[in-house]
Amino acid sequence: MRIAPECGGQSRRDAQGYVTAGPELVAEVAASSADYDLHVQLELYRANSIHEYVVWQTYDSMIDWFALSDAGYVPVPKDPDGVYRSRIFPGLWLDAAGLMKPDIDALLGTANAGLKSSEHDAFKALLWQKRLTAPPNTP
């Protein structure tokens, strides 16, 4: 997921239309590639300033959510209610248990609650304000 450049996002499109620089959040499903995803891939994403990285390890029924800090990636813990909450995209919530079961009602209920949260409303307002004040033709 990326934030549009005119809203303060870090990635841009080059002359051919390819996205350059890293998006703000990357999420992956890892089965047999989990070792690669949690080591080599993690370092590649750090080098490209990916702010959040989510790995769903299907074989181990685990989710790893990382946030980039000055010291590298640090794990983002679930909240006491078992929900992961994005730091970069306020209102992006993931019910870990709902994903593992799978329980589509729990997943959608949590996702919709995040989208209705005051944090998400404030995030949307901030993005809109940045868009309105962006210089014309922001790449």
Secondary structure, DSSP 8 states (H G I E B T S, - for coil): ----GGGT-S-EE-TTS-EES--SEEEEEESTTHHHHTTHHHHHHHHTT-SEEEEEETTTTEEEEEEEETTEEEE----TTSEEE-SSSTT-EEEHHHHHTT-HHHHHHHHHHHHTSHHHHHHHHHHHHHHHHS-TT--
